[in-house]
Amino acid sequence: MATIGILALQGDFAAHAGAIRRAGGRPMEVRTAAELAAVDGLIIPGGESTTMLKLMDYYGMFEPLREFGRDKPVFGTCAGAILLATEVMNPSQASLALLDMAVERNAYGRQLDSRVAMLSGHQLGGDEELEAVFIRAPIIRRVGDGGVILASYQSTPVLVDFGRHLVATFHPELSADQRVHSLFLEKVRP
């Protein structure tokens, strides 16, 4: 059984742990480089990306996370997607720069503009719509080399497969639908 680390510095890491468990994986909260070294794949959850950057620096996790992502699967949701992008806008900020994509922070609007949408036409198999919970969500403005768009909302990518890595601008951990977490587990299993 694959052990999936969930970066537990800030954000709803507990909901991701439950989703991984339901999808057949073993979750483990990660706060240190030693804990990171013990997992097969990593989820960087939603939260507040600038706060997460500060905590990564404080706990000495920035470089270990970047090194981990060069070799092992990483799944970023919402703020996690921002932290994986090579280009961050509105405003510009540092990132792990692991995936060739441009992301605009809070692009759908303020907290008041958060929403739940049902996505059709996704590439996850089956005809059932995919529930997508958007909370102060970013928009992926550019998907570079190696990125395959698996789902879109309002003509913008919201779920992108980068081979070993996966990003979602929504919160799949807040849905009962396990397809997105199951897809990530497939990337991690040998």
VENVENZI-V169602 format. One record per pair of residues at least 6 apart in sequence whose ideal C-beta (glycine too) atoms are under 8 Angstrom apart, sorted by the first residue. I is the first residue (numbers start at 1). J is the second residue. D is the distance in Angstrom with one decimal. If there is no record, write none. Layout:
I:J:D / I:J:D
This chain:
1:24:7.2 / 1:25:6.6 / 1:26:5.1 / 2:25:5.1 / 2:26:6.8 / 2:40:4.6 / 2:41:6.5 / 2:185:6.0 / 2:188:4.4 / 2:189:5.3 / 3:25:7.4 / 3:26:4.8 / 3:27:7.8 / 3:28:5.4 / 3:38:6.9 / 3:39:4.9 / 3:40:5.2 / 4:20:4.8 / 4:25:4.7 / 4:26:6.8 / 4:27:5.5 / 4:28:7.0 / 4:39:6.4 / 4:40:6.8 / 4:41:5.2 / 4:42:7.2 / 4:43:6.3 / 4:184:7.5 / 4:185:7.1 / 4:188:6.5 / 5:27:7.9 / 5:28:5.3 / 5:29:7.6 / 5:30:3.9 / 5:35:6.8 / 5:36:6.1 / 5:38:7.6 / 5:39:3.3 / 5:41:7.0 / 5:42:4.4 / 5:43:7.1 / 6:13:4.5 / 6:16:4.8 / 6:17:5.7 / 6:20:7.3 / 6:27:5.7 / 6:28:7.1 / 6:29:5.8 / 6:30:6.4 / 6:42:7.4 / 6:43:4.7 / 6:45:6.4 / 7:13:6.8 / 7:30:5.4 / 7:31:7.9 / 7:42:6.5 / 7:43:6.9 / 7:44:4.9 / 7:45:6.5 / 7:52:7.8 / 7:61:7.7 / 7:65:7.4 / 7:80:7.6 / 8:29:3.8 / 8:30:6.0 / 8:31:5.4 / 9:31:6.4 / 9:52:6.0 / 9:55:4.1 / 9:56:6.7 / 9:59:6.6 / 9:61:7.2 / 10:47:4.4 / 10:48:6.7 / 10:51:5.5 / 10:52:5.3 / 10:55:5.8 / 11:45:3.8 / 11:46:5.2 / 11:47:2.8 / 11:48:7.8 / 11:52:7.0 / 11:79:6.4 / 11:80:7.8 / 12:45:5.7 / 12:46:6.3 / 12:47:7.3 / 12:171:7.3 / 12:173:6.4 / 12:174:7.6 / 13:29:6.2 / 13:43:7.7 / 13:45:5.1 / 15:45:7.9 / 15:171:7.7 / 15:173:4.0 / 15:174:6.1 / 16:27:7.0 / 16:43:5.1 / 16:45:5.4 / 16:77:7.6 / 16:173:4.5 / 16:181:7.8 / 17:27:3.8 / 17:29:7.1 / 18:27:7.9 / 18:173:7.3 / 19:172:6.9 / 19:173:4.5 / 19:178:6.6 / 19:181:4.6 / 20:26:7.4 / 20:27:4.3 / 20:43:7.4 / 20:181:5.8 / 20:185:7.3 / 21:27:5.9 / 22:178:5.6 / 22:181:7.6 / 23:178:4.6 / 23:181:4.2 / 23:182:4.6 / 23:185:5.5 / 24:182:7.4 / 24:185:6.3 / 25:181:7.6 / 25:185:5.0 / 25:188:7.4 / 28:35:6.9 / 28:38:7.0 / 28:39:5.7 / 29:35:7.4 / 30:36:5.2 / 30:39:6.4 / 30:42:6.7 / 31:59:6.5 / 31:61:7.8 / 32:59:7.0 / 32:61:7.5 / 33:60:6.8 / 33:61:6.6 / 33:64:4.1 / 36:42:7.0 / 36:61:7.3 / 36:64:5.5 / 36:65:7.1 / 36:68:5.6 / 37:64:8.0 / 39:72:7.9 / 40:72:6.8 / 40:73:7.7 / 40:188:4.9 / 41:72:6.0 / 41:73:4.1 / 41:74:7.0 / 41:75:7.1 / 41:184:6.7 / 41:185:7.8 / 41:187:6.7 / 41:188:3.6 / 42:65:7.6 / 42:68:6.1 / 42:69:7.6 / 42:72:7.0 / 42:73:7.3 / 42:74:5.0 / 42:75:7.3 / 43:74:7.6 / 43:75:4.8 / 43:76:7.6 / 43:77:7.0 / 43:80:7.0 / 43:184:7.3 / 44:52:7.7 / 44:65:7.7 / 44:74:6.5 / 44:75:7.3 / 44:76:4.5 / 44:77:7.3 / 44:79:7.4 / 44:80:3.2 / 44:83:5.7 / 44:84:6.9 / 45:77:5.8 / 45:78:7.6 / 45:79:7.2 / 45:80:5.7 / 45:173:7.2 / 46:77:5.1 / 46:78:3.2 / 46:79:4.9 / 46:80:6.4 / 46:135:6.7 / 46:171:5.5 / 47:78:7.5 / 47:79:4.7 / 48:79:6.2 / 49:79:4.2 / 49:82:4.4 / 49:83:5.7 / 49:88:7.7 / 49:93:6.8 / 49:105:6.7 / 50:93:6.2 / 52:79:5.9 / 52:83:6.4 / 53:62:7.6 / 53:83:7.2 / 53:93:6.9 / 53:94:6.0 / 53:95:8.0 / 55:61:7.7 / 56:62:4.5 / 56:65:6.5 / 62:96:7.4 / 65:96:5.9 / 66:96:5.0 / 66:97:7.7 / 66:98:6.9 / 68:74:7.1 / 69:84:7.3 / 69:96:6.2 / 69:98:4.3 / 69:165:7.1 / 70:98:7.3 / 72:164:7.4 / 72:188:7.9 / 73:164:4.9 / 73:165:6.1 / 73:166:7.5 / 73:184:6.9 / 73:187:4.5 / 73:188:5.1 / 74:84:6.6 / 74:98:6.7 / 74:164:7.8 / 74:165:5.1 / 74:166:7.8 / 75:165:7.0 / 75:166:4.5 / 75:167:7.3 / 75:168:7.7 / 75:184:4.4 / 75:187:7.9 / 76:82:7.6 / 76:83:6.1 / 76:84:4.3 / 76:165:7.7 / 76:166:7.6 / 76:167:4.8 / 76:168:7.6 / 77:167:7.5 / 77:168:4.9 / 77:169:7.9 / 77:170:7.2 / 77:171:5.9 / 77:172:6.6 / 77:173:6.9 / 78:135:6.8 / 78:136:7.8 / 78:137:6.0 / 78:138:6.8 / 78:168:7.3 / 78:169:6.1 / 78:170:6.9 / 78:171:6.0 / 79:138:7.9 / 80:167:7.3 / 81:103:6.2 / 81:138:6.2 / 81:140:7.2 / 81:167:4.1 / 81:168:6.5 / 81:169:5.5 / 82:88:5.8 / 82:93:7.9 / 82:95:6.7 / 82:103:5.1 / 82:105:6.0 / 82:138:5.3 / 83:95:5.3 / 83:96:5.4 / 84:95:6.8 / 84:96:5.7 / 84:97:7.9 / 84:98:5.0 / 84:99:4.7 / 84:101:7.9 / 84:165:6.9 / 84:167:5.9 / 85:95:5.5 / 85:97:7.3 / 85:99:6.0 / 85:101:4.9 / 85:102:6.4 / 85:103:4.2 / 85:140:7.9 / 86:95:7.1 / 86:97:4.7 / 86:98:7.9 / 86:99:6.6 / 86:100:5.4 / 86:101:6.6 / 86:102:7.3 / 86:144:7.3 / 87:101:7.2 / 87:102:3.9 / 87:103:7.1 / 87:142:7.3 / 88:94:7.8 / 88:95:5.3 / 88:102:7.8 / 88:103:5.6 / 88:105:6.6 / 89:102:6.7 / 89:103:7.1 / 89:104:4.7 / 89:105:7.0 / 89:141:7.1 / 90:104:4.8 / 90:105:4.8 / 90:106:6.7 / 90:107:6.7 / 91:105:7.4 / 93:105:7.7 / 98:165:6.7 / 99:144:7.7 / 99:147:7.2 / 99:162:5.2 / 99:165:5.9 / 99:167:6.6 / 100:143:7.8 / 100:144:2.9 / 100:145:5.4 / 100:146:6.6 / 100:147:6.9 / 100:162:8.0 / 101:140:5.7 / 101:142:5.9 / 101:143:5.2 / 101:144:5.7 / 101:147:6.2 / 101:160:7.0 / 101:167:7.4 / 102:140:7.3 / 102:141:4.5 / 102:142:3.9 / 103:138:4.8 / 103:139:7.1 / 103:140:5.6 / 103:141:6.7 / 103:169:7.8 / 104:138:5.9 / 104:139:4.9 / 104:141:5.4 / 105:138:5.2 / 106:136:5.1 / 106:137:7.6 / 106:138:6.8 / 107:137:7.1 / 107:138:5.7 / 107:139:3.7 / 108:114:7.8 / 108:115:7.6 / 108:134:6.0 / 108:136:7.4 / 108:137:5.1 / 108:139:6.7 / 109:136:7.8 / 110:136:6.8 / 111:135:7.3 / 111:136:5.6 / 113:136:7.9 / 114:133:7.9 / 114:134:5.9 / 114:135:4.5 / 114:136:6.3 / 114:137:7.5 / 115:134:5.3 / 116:131:6.5 / 116:132:7.1 / 116:133:5.3 / 116:134:7.4 / 117:131:7.8 / 117:132:5.0 / 117:134:6.6 / 117:153:5.6 / 117:170:7.9 / 118:129:4.1 / 118:130:7.2 / 118:131:6.0 / 118:132:7.5 / 119:129:5.9 / 119:130:4.4 / 119:131:7.7 / 119:132:5.3 / 119:151:5.0 / 119:152:7.5 / 119:153:6.0 / 119:158:7.2 / 120:129:5.0 / 120:130:7.9 / 121:151:7.6 / 121:152:7.3 / 122:129:8.0 / 122:130:4.9 / 122:150:6.0 / 122:151:3.8 / 122:159:6.9 / 123:148:7.7 / 123:149:7.8 / 123:150:4.3 / 123:151:6.9 / 124:130:6.3 / 124:150:6.4 / 124:151:7.2 / 124:159:7.9 / 124:179:4.6 / 124:180:7.2 / 124:183:6.7 / 125:179:7.3 / 126:179:7.8 / 128:177:7.8 / 130:151:6.0 / 130:159:7.9 / 130:175:8.0 / 130:177:6.2 / 130:179:6.8 / 130:180:7.6 / 131:175:4.3 / 131:176:7.6 / 131:177:5.4 / 132:151:7.4 / 132:153:6.3 / 132:158:6.2 / 132:168:7.9 / 132:170:3.9 / 132:171:8.0 / 132:172:7.6 / 132:175:7.6 / 133:170:5.6 / 133:171:4.4 / 133:172:7.8 / 133:174:4.4 / 133:175:6.3 / 134:153:7.6 / 134:169:7.1 / 134:170:5.1 / 134:171:7.6 / 135:171:6.1 / 137:158:8.0 / 137:169:4.9 / 137:170:6.2 / 138:169:5.3 / 139:156:5.1 / 139:169:6.7 / 140:156:6.2 / 140:157:4.5 / 140:158:7.2 / 140:160:6.5 / 140:167:7.5 / 140:169:6.2 / 141:156:7.7 / 143:149:6.2 / 143:157:5.6 / 143:160:5.7 / 146:162:5.3 / 146:163:5.8 / 147:157:7.9 / 147:160:4.9 / 147:161:7.2 / 147:162:5.4 / 148:160:6.7 / 148:161:4.5 / 148:162:7.7 / 149:157:4.4 / 149:159:7.4 / 149:160:5.6 / 150:159:4.4 / 150:160:6.5 / 150:161:5.4 / 151:157:7.6 / 151:158:5.3 / 151:159:3.9 / 152:158:6.0 / 153:170:7.8 / 157:169:7.8 / 158:168:6.4 / 158:169:4.7 / 158:170:5.7 / 159:166:7.6 / 159:167:7.4 / 159:168:4.9 / 159:169:7.8 / 159:170:7.7 / 159:180:6.8 / 160:166:7.4 / 160:167:5.1 / 160:168:8.0 / 161:183:7.7 / 164:187:6.1 / 165:187:7.8 / 166:180:7.7 / 166:183:6.6 / 166:184:5.3 / 166:187:6.6 / 168:180:6.2 / 172:180:3.8 / 172:181:6.3 / 173:181:7.4
